Amino acid sequence: MGFRSSTIMVRFTPLRLLCAAVILCVLYLSSSLRDFVPYVERGYDILQDRPTPARPAQTKISFGEECSPFRSGVMEGVTIVLKIGAGEATTKLPAYLNRLGRCKQDLLIFSDRKASFQGFDVVDALSHVRPEYKWENTDFDVYDNLQVANETVDKSPDGWKLDKYKFLPMMEWTSYLRPDSQWYLFIETDTYVNYDNFYRFLTHFSPKSAHYFGSPVWPKKKAPFAHGGSGFVLSRGALDKLMARGRMFAENHHFPGTHFFGEDVAKSCCGDEMLAQVLKKSGVSLRGYWPMFNGDKPTTLRFGPEQWCEAITTMHHLQEEEFTDLSQWEEARKHPERALMFEELFNMIEPRLQEKADDWTNMSEDKIYTKGVPSKSFDNCERACSKDQKCLQYEHTGTECRLSHSIRLGEQRLSREDEKHVSGWILGRIKDFKKAHSPCQGAHFVHSNP
């Protein structure tokens, strides 16, 4: 018995042609939606202030107190993985341990030179890399010099060249040293973590499933990756899949960190980007949770409708004095037991906002005038912001006028040649914005993107 083939003829009437044109227009416009509207609300759930502990014995979590999730035992299955440069072992590591090491967290420290500090072993992530990966690679000249030097300096001019090579061997080392951990949080010395919110976040997921979380970066024609400095998370399930792929390239399964998973790291931009590509080949794709995982610090964070009611889990680029200021501010919170949100953190920077600040960039970037009346002067730029009903702040650079639909404090930017940064905020609108968006009814746990 066979099948009879037939040809179906479709008559393209004027009405059908019109419908097809309309559908094509809708698809085109929807693909360019972000060019027309600055903000499209993403779905979210509410992050519980007091999630139910995984084990009945873990019933007392004093949220808001120092080390609370660690003291209660709910973080026993979480390993914190700290990546540093060799020079940071004596400069930035002591401050980190002073801040968080006393919480008795399960901590692994990786660098490009073996060391020991305050009872912690600093593991050289590159110590087992096979010689063929180093031959004729001048980046490893820096590594060789580090091994023979008596002492290192912070931020060696060429130290950054080694950073991208550490990511993949570090994964094997982590699995080898902590085979029973359920979650792994990878951070750097200038990464802030709100561990209360981090624990609340993890309770929504099973570590047995393959999870890869962080703040997404979207390179062209490549898989999105979690920005390393903002902190990223791997579950036990994800690391197991990565290790399964690694066994294809390892000569000795009991000797971690010998290879780069078949990748040419020398030609890559960054280690966090390369890690995402290998994870994807292992069957693990990124789930992006920006702005919960964030690459900015309080002074450079955006405060807008997209962020306002979101929980804060990580921030990046904090200097030691900024860690101190943030810690003091946290100690003075009226309700420290509640999940920290952008709405509340805004209270930390709001007193510093003013009508005009010389030699200051508030990082306005939503609308930029490179010519025309607004670009001529600070006053003209202010008027352009006033006419834009969504504008909350503005900046004149000497040659450009920049407007912003969100609020940022920014940082000092001294004048040079024809460039003079002057920033301004429309304080009345900012007050109205707060009134319109507060109070938040619980901390938002935004749906992932991607």
Phi, psi and omega in degrees: 000123181250173178254137182267123179278149180213157179249126180262121180266127179251126180270120181272091177283162177305323180294318179294320178297321179295316179299318179297319179296318179298316180298317179297320178296318180298316179298318180296314181294321181293326179290338180253023188301321184290346176283342185254331179235136185284343187209121175245120187294131175268155177290159181205161168247176178259128177285121183293135176294322182228080179293153179288126180299152182293327180243141183304328182292339182268077186252342184248102175241110183273076182303142179095345177266153182302131176065017188306313181292333178286315181297326184283345179094356184286349180257015184299329181267010183252127175253128175268124182248114184255123177257127180227168169266161184304322181291339182281347182299329180252351183254308185256334181298319179303318181293321178298312181295327178294325180282312192236341181298331181288352179280000179058042176282156174281106191241129169247138181237126179241142179215194175249018175203134181291140180200176175217136182210125177048042177085357178258134174275130174263114185273132174280106184294340185256004187294334182259000183299131185294148185303327184296339178280344183260336182300135177056026175245104185293342177300329182278356170297324177297316180298315180298320179294324179295324184289332183261350181288144177286326178210157181243161178246151179294137177056058172304139184307328182251004183298329181297337181297333182275343189302316185292337180282342186281334190300306186290313175300327180298327178295315179295318178301316182298314179295324180292318184277334181228066184290342185257358179291153182260329181225150179227123177251118182259123184220177175235174186292339179257021177262126174268136176233127171270099189289335174299309179292327179297316177296316178303319181297313184295333183295348180275356188226157175260129179291344179288335176280159182275107181237139177222108187243152173167192178267115190285142169242139189245083177287154181290132174060024177222165180293140174299147182228158178277126180297124187298315183293337178281353182088134175221162189234136170237139174273167176303319180299321179291316181294325177298317178296321179295319180292327178298319176292322181299331181294344176290338187242350183274137176274327181230111185288350178256015183227089190286157170075035182265349190213178180240033174058031178079009183259150176268086185294329182303328182269359183272161177284309192212153181292323180292326176293316180296320178301316180298322179294320179289322177298319180296319177295338178272357180094020181235116179254155181290141165246110186276130181235043167287142007268008177301314171264121193226142180268004180251172176246173186309320184286339182247358177298148170274136173240102181215186182299330181288335183255335200310311184260012180280146173287150178254123179251312178223158169218166188223164175072025178280132171275169187299319179294331178286325172300317181296313180299317181293320180296317178296320179295318180298322180296336182263006180300141180290325181228073183295343180285348180271155179297132179287130179237165175302321180308315182282321180297334178301330179298338180285325184257342185303319180299343182268354178284142182212171182293327182209137177223117179280153180051048185213134173250125175262015171060035176292137185204006183287327178218127186236125176257111178267348176207175184092179186302313183302330183281351187285327184201167178297317181297319178295323178295320178299319180293323178296322178293319181297325180286335178273108187298339180268352185286129179248339180203167184206166181210135174247128187260000187107327179231345183229154172244127183237131181246153180225140177261006172229174186251132174219143176283306178092205186205168181293140176219101185290152182290149174205132181046242183265014183250119177222112184272123175231128184243153178216154179232140175269093190297325179296318178293323179296320176297318178294323178299314179300315182297323183285334186250356180243156358276153176285140178265070182093155181283129180284138175246089191295146176291148189292152175211108004286000000 
